């Protein structure tokens, strides 16, 4: 019965200023993770801030490529104005380590129920389309990578493909801005 969306929505039962969600395989690189993520919220329109992923030492070339491509060393705050330039990447966010502004998270009902993958991107897309901002904070770093077989990678991308099939509005939403 586990999925990231429903499990993380338990946070809706708790009062807080921010919710920090991390996967079990992410490990902070230093003692400044929370402090660095919190700085992004100095902009009142930022509702999500996510960390940079650094591959573990044993990561293979595919994982190193994925981490260095999706998590560059330069921070960026993304908004609707980035859609013509970044396209779908405007909605990119990470469920491995992301902090959410609690009042907005509660206001929109958290993650969409029963999403088994990409709940972070779906939330970010809703927020961006709502005029909010998403912050990528390169200074907030976690170690995270996986040792995957070709079959594991195929399953992962098949699941992501199903997500986009079921959530066409995300693809259509960024295309409307091209």
C-alpha positions in Angstrom: 0.0 0.0 0.0 3.0 2.3 0.3 3.5 5.2 -2.1 5.3 8.5 -1.6 2.3 10.7 -2.1 -0.1 9.0 0.4 2.6 8.4 3.0 3.9 12.0 2.8 0.4 13.3 3.1 0.3 12.2 6.7 2.2 15.4 7.3 -1.1 17.2 6.7 -2.1 16.0 10.2 0.8 18.0 11.8 1.3 21.6 12.4 4.7 23.0 11.1 6.1 25.8 9.2 7.9 23.5 6.7 7.9 19.8 5.9 11.1 18.2 4.9 10.7 14.9 3.0 13.6 12.6 2.3 13.9 9.1 0.9 15.5 6.5 3.0 18.5 6.3 0.6 19.4 10.0 0.7 22.1 11.1 3.2 23.0 14.7 4.0 26.5 15.7 2.8 27.0 18.1 5.6 25.3 19.8 8.6 23.9 22.7 6.6 21.1 20.9 4.6 18.1 22.3 6.5 19.7 25.8 6.8 20.4 25.9 3.1 17.0 24.8 2.0 15.3 27.3 4.4 17.1 30.2 2.7 15.1 29.6 -0.5 11.9 30.6 1.4 13.1 34.1 1.9 11.3 34.6 -1.5 7.7 34.5 -0.3 6.6 32.9 -3.7 8.8 29.9 -3.2 6.7 26.9 -2.0 9.2 24.1 -2.6 13.0 23.9 -2.3 14.9 20.8 -3.3 18.4 19.7 -2.7 21.3 18.8 -5.1 22.0 15.0 -5.4 25.6 13.9 -5.3 26.2 10.3 -6.5 27.6 7.9 -4.0 31.2 6.8 -4.5 30.1 3.4 -5.9 27.7 4.9 -8.5 28.0 3.7 -12.0 28.3 6.0 -15.1 24.6 6.2 -15.7 23.9 7.4 -12.1 26.7 9.9 -12.2 25.4 11.3 -15.5 21.9 11.5 -14.2 23.0 13.3 -11.0 25.3 15.8 -12.7 22.8 16.5 -15.5 19.7 17.0 -13.3 21.5 18.6 -10.3 24.1 21.1 -11.5 26.3 23.2 -9.1 24.3 26.4 -9.7 21.0 27.1 -7.8 18.0 28.3 -9.7 14.5 29.5 -8.8 11.9 28.4 -11.4 8.6 30.1 -12.2 6.1 30.3 -15.1 8.5 32.7 -16.9 11.0 29.8 -17.3 8.5 27.6 -19.2 9.6 28.9 -22.7 13.3 28.2 -21.9 13.2 25.2 -19.6 10.1 23.5 -20.9 9.1 20.4 -18.8 12.3 20.9 -16.7 10.5 23.9 -15.1 8.5 21.4 -13.2 11.4 19.2 -12.2 11.7 18.6 -8.5 13.1 15.8 -6.4 11.4 13.5 -3.9 14.8 12.4 -2.5 15.1 15.6 -0.5 12.7 18.5 -0.7 11.3 21.0 1.7 7.7 22.3 1.4 6.1 25.5 2.8 3.5 23.9 5.1 0.7 26.4 4.7 0.8 26.1 0.9 1.1 22.3 1.1 -2.0 22.2 3.3 -3.8 24.8 1.2 -3.6 22.6 -1.9 -4.2 19.3 -0.1 -0.6 18.0 -0.3 0.3 15.5 -2.9 -2.3 14.2 -5.3 -3.6 11.0 -3.7 -2.4 7.6 -5.0 0.5 8.8 -7.1 3.1 6.1 -7.1 5.8 8.2 -8.7 6.6 11.7 -9.6 4.5 13.2 -6.9 7.1 15.9 -6.5 7.0 16.9 -10.2 3.2 16.9 -10.2 3.1 19.1 -7.1 5.7 21.4 -8.6 3.7 21.7 -11.8 0.5 22.6 -9.9 2.5 25.2 -7.9 4.1 26.7 -11.0 0.8 26.9 -12.8 -0.6 28.5 -9.7 2.0 31.3 -10.0 4.3 30.0 -7.3 8.0 29.3 -7.5 10.2 26.2 -7.1 13.8 26.6 -5.8 16.6 24.3 -6.7 19.3 24.8 -4.0 22.6 23.5 -5.1 24.2 24.3 -1.7 21.8 21.9 0.0 23.4 18.6 -0.8 22.5 14.9 -0.2 24.2 11.8 -1.4 21.8 9.7 -3.4 22.2 7.3 -6.3 21.3 3.7 -7.0 22.8 0.5 -8.3 20.2 -0.4 -11.0 20.1 -3.2 -13.5 18.9 -2.7 -17.0 15.6 -4.2 -16.0 15.3 -1.8 -13.1 16.0 1.1 -15.3 13.4 -0.1 -17.8 10.8 -0.5 -15.0 11.6 3.0 -13.7 11.1 4.6 -17.1 8.0 2.6 -17.9 6.5 3.8 -14.6 7.4 7.4 -15.5 5.9 7.0 -18.9 2.6 5.8 -17.3 2.7 8.8 -15.0 2.9 11.2 -18.0 0.2 9.2 -19.8 -2.1 9.6 -16.8 -1.1 13.3 -16.3 -1.1 14.7 -19.8 -2.0 18.1 -18.4 1.6 18.5 -17.3 2.9 18.0 -20.8 0.2 20.1 -22.2 0.8 22.8 -19.6 4.4 23.5 -20.5 3.6 23.2 -24.3 1.1 26.0 -24.0 4.0 28.3 -23.0 6.2 27.4 -25.9 
